[in-house]
Amino acid sequence: MKPIIWSDKAYAEEGLGWHREGTDIQYYRGRLKRVNYRDPCYCMSFTYEYKYDDDKVYFAYSLPYTFSMLSNYISEIEKT
């Protein structure tokens, strides 16, 4: 599963919103254990090449679902 990327400049110049990108993606079992849990942590690493200078880039594991998106969805449901 590739990480999800948001680039401010890619959105401004190409209209490209959240999208999956990255190479050399690896998942592995971490050495640390979570506090109060018996199961170990798992890690993900990847390589990302920046396409624009002076860009602000955000990374996410899954597609963000904001409170605003939820509020808009509920408003649409209430209209019906």
Number of C-alpha atoms within 10 A of each C-alpha: 12 17 20 18 21 18 19 18 18 17 12 10 8 9 10 14 15 19 14 16 17 15 12 9 14 12 11 10 11 11 10 10 13 11 8 6 8 8 10 13 13 13 11 14 12 13 11 13 8 11 10 12 7 9 12 12 13 11 17 14 12 13 13 11 8 9 9 9 11 11 11 12 11 11 11 10 9 8 6 5
